[in-house]
């Protein structure tokens, strides 16, 4: 099942719309609206499965999502783990700032989270590309 979800989520439409939807999470918190939170949660839940599997892996975000699937399986302790942790911290800061209805800190933290996510995607795309070059050989040490 995980493979099917990642295959569909690797669609550029899925990856980019999910990334662009990040601020919506904080709108629901800002407005203290369970209804908005439910809509956003539903969207985030169905987003990885509503788009078709891409026909190729030429799109950068496709390679990033496929790289993330590999990375999650292998879970190396590398720079990607630190970048992902920093994105999570930025998200927590955005959550706290939105809860307090502080516009500038909320916006800065959301922007930081989204930028860090792009950095993480870059690392995941590189991870995927390395894994493709190493397919069939023992390159684990170079990942």
C-alpha positions, 0 to 999 in steps of 0.5 A: 500500500505504501508503494502505491501511495508514493507512486501516486504522490510522486505526481507533480500535481500531488507534490506541488499542490500539497506543498502549496497547501501548507499555509492552509493548515495554519489558517485553520489554527488561526481561525480556531475553526474545526470545520476548516481543519477538517477540510484541510486534513481531508485534503492532505489525506486524499492528496497523495492518492487522487492524482495519477501515477506519473508516466516518468520520473523526469520531474524534479518533484517526482524524483524527490518523492520517490527519493523520500520513499527510499530514504524512509525505508533506509533511514540514513542519519544524514543532512536530510534528517536535519533539514527535515527536523528543522522543517518540523521545528519551523512548523511547530513555531508557525503553529504556536504563532498562528495560535497566538494570532501573531501575523509576522512570526506565523508568516516567517515560520511558514515561509521557513518551513516551506523553504526547508521542505524544498531543501529537503526535496532537493536532498531527496531528489539527489538520493533518488538519482544516486539510487538509480545510478547504483541500481544493481550494484552495491553503492550503499556506502555512497548514498 
